[in-house]
């Protein structure tokens, strides 16, 4: 090969790199390992993290994933293909994405869906940018965001939109209900608001008054943006039907549809909207069309919105989607169907009810909010949550998400607990038992020192 | 046939969902949906067969040579996938406490350290979810740096005309105006034009080196000096890092901030269009602004650094820590390559590209930059064929599919007419490269003797050429119940 090129060494092929920039090779990078050696290292590290009993939700949910999902999504033809630029050689991925878009519109009752974004939080940022572009009645670039929305989503959205002059205005939550009281919006009547974000359920697991909030947005010339959990949607009213006319844009985290917890990623964000706004939508979109023989086929469409064509005038800088995760989600939804999804959602709802009953049977443990929830619940502890969680984790139980950093106004004793359909009665009983012993020992000692339980 | 069209009322994959009926619910009726969503009602076997068959309609690295320029479609070792999918990693909740996280965090820390050395940067954050998010993070850090110094008149980011479309789009998302810089005749940036464009309004420049033209920009030292002199910063788009791994480092070239596409250089799967991962690295002056979370080693243990630890950070860009499972795959890949393997990646990918370029030139194809060395990729222009035979680059690309090769990147970069950007990667052997070259030579002959054959391609795939105009005009983006 060198002879064909006309050089005497591979090194000569790098002769256009100025010599003063070259470095004399990597020094600190480790030696190569065989697959066996790296497997031993990884097994040791994976085992070190154990397989604890998880009652944390907070945006990532431990659902059962049917075996067939990753058996098929992991096939090399899906796993090692790229963005379907050559449509004729990518009909598998393209048809799957079309089926995915169809499933998401069915689940959300929206007109169209894109082929996914990075995750739920960045999907909300894109939804906010999209709403500001699409709402031609508004000049303000002001967007109302409830404090009951996932705190990381609020931060990510702020970080992504802040350089474009968009202002996010926080709406307080009701301290009894844990929801956004529609009455809290009255102060904004008559003001120029580009969009209102509506989570369902919200970060506390609490169900919001979505009909009233959606109608308020439309009555005030604002776009309504729903942030929803796709598993909950099997039971809950879909955003396309909220209020009198449904929301304009709907987004959320796709992880509950077949993606393992996996330390927070890869997941995928979904984004759906009304037909009228499709040209403002960022990300890949697949359309059905015909080939030269009039046979149906699938292709990327509306690419004139995208960065590789429009460059600085694109709707977003997003390039890829989360293709493989969407592949898994599509297979996941096909395996469960509407009824299976409904059973999963109902299982979650029943389990959080059961867990709440068990834990609040302990003296001093009580629910913080009185409104209905989906699969999470805020519980007040008679002890500092930080200490409770540390002790539970030593017993291999992850007892929930400590709210004190994100919501200092709730004090140090509020914890967000979660039970999906996977948690068994035995597991919940183990959680209850450990917590009860902790509370009792604390009561006996009452000296402030933390017992070992 | 769509999976939706195979649906029969009441059919279920009964073991896939909980056995309990829905029963009584504590959720009041006014919050509930009125009817079940119209998802497919099919059996497990139908699902498996349907999606297995769909997969077979794809070209992929596992089944085909995939020389897609600027995408680095190298082999994805199976070990990376298997080891990232160990139960301890898959089941780890992103909010797991630190005592349940040391194994995972150790992997993240090791990868962070390796990337620092490979790129010559002072600090690395792994969390951006893709190249474009890495770009956003990088430009946002440039902006944060200028803002912190009160240097707020800098409103412009310079981008060469050969750049990926994400570069200008990312700059705009950070509130900057974009000014394009032309390329000189030999593929290097036009330094005189750059000199004229620089000024007190310059926030920075975004560069890919080697550039998307398949050549190393020899003026990089001078460019870095000029931009820094004007008070701007240099952004390195790591799309082509594969070409220089272990040979030359962005940090040594004078870059202040970079992103690395792990799905390219570090062989994590492309997955039909993601998930990727786009870690960012910075020089000392940008270190305070890196996104969160980052991993820190303290004594023998590891922990996440978050907003509380890093008050000047541009913040988080995804809810948790980015595409963690992809980062694990990259970590395994880097460990299997090791120090020497990294340099071999650059060497063999460059050897393969230069070999193909020379052979194609000898066969009469026109190189876009005939006087330059190829890097890990190169450009052929088919402008002569398009003019003389009426057969264009897209026709060649589609005909290549008939011969069992995924097409190279077409019509990018935009400044070379009728171009094919070809990147063989280090994974391929000489026989495969020769077979691809033979196919191009055969297509050239076909274009001369039977142009309609090439213009009508592909002929052997599940569909013939698709009508993109119709797709955009008569939008059909979702199947609706009762629509058939």
Interface residues (C-beta under 8 A of the other chain):
Chain A: X1 X2 X4 X5 X6 X7 X10 X13 X14 X15 X16 X17 X18 X20 X21 X22 X23 X25 X26 X27 X28 X29 X30 X31 X32 X33 X34 X35 X38 X39 X41 X42 X43 X44 X45 X46 X47 X48 X49 X50 X51 X52 X54 X56 X58 X59 X60 X62 X66 X68 X70 X71 X72 X74 X75 X76 X77 X78 X79 X80 X81 X82 X83 X84 X85 X86 X87 X88 X89 X90 X91 X92 X93 X95 X96 X98 X99 X101 X102 X103 X105 X106 X107 X111 X112 X113 X115 X116 X118 X119 X120 X121 X122 X150 X152 X153 X155 X156 X158 X159 X160 X163 X164 X165 X207 X210 X233 X234 X235 X236 X237 X238 X241 X253 X260 X261 X262 X263 X264 X265 X266 X268 X275 X278 X284 X285 X286 X287 X288 X289 X290 X291 X292 X293 X295 X297 X298 X299 X301 X302 X303 X304 X306 X307 X308 X309 X310 X311 X312 X313 X314 X316 X317 X318 X319 X320 X321 X322 X323 X324 X325 X327 X330 X331 X333 X334 X335 X336 X337 X338 X339 X340 X341 X342 X343 X344 X346 X347 X349 X350 X353 X372 X374 X389 X390 X393 X394 X398 X401 X405 X421
Chain B: X2 X3 X4 X11 X12 X13 X16 X17 X18 X20 X21 X22 X23 X25 X26 X27 X28 X31 X32 X33 X34 X36 X37 X38 X39 X40 X41 X42 X44 X47 X48 X50 X51 X52 X54 X55 X56 X57 X58 X59 X60 X61 X62 X63 X64 X66 X68 X71 X73 X76 X77 X79 X81 X82 X83 X85 X86 X87 X88 X89 X90 X91 X92 X93 X94 X95 X96 X97 X99 X100 X101 X102 X103 X104 X106 X107 X113 X114 X117 X118 X120 X129 X130 X131 X132 X133 X135 X136 X140 X143 X164 X165 X166 X168 X169 X170 X171 X172 X173 X174 X175 X178 X215 X216 X218 X220 X221 X244 X246 X247 X248 X249 X252 X253 X269 X270 X271 X272 X273 X274 X275 X276 X307 X308 X314 X315 X316 X317 X318 X319 X320 X321 X322 X323 X324 X325 X326 X328 X332 X334 X335 X336 X337 X338 X339 X340 X341 X342 X343 X346 X347 X348 X350 X351 X352 X354 X355 X358 X359 X372 X373 X397 X398 X401 X406 X407 X409 X412 X430 X456 X458 X461 X462 X463 X464 X465 X466 X467 X468 X470 X471 X472 X474 X475 X476 X477 X478 X479 X480 X481
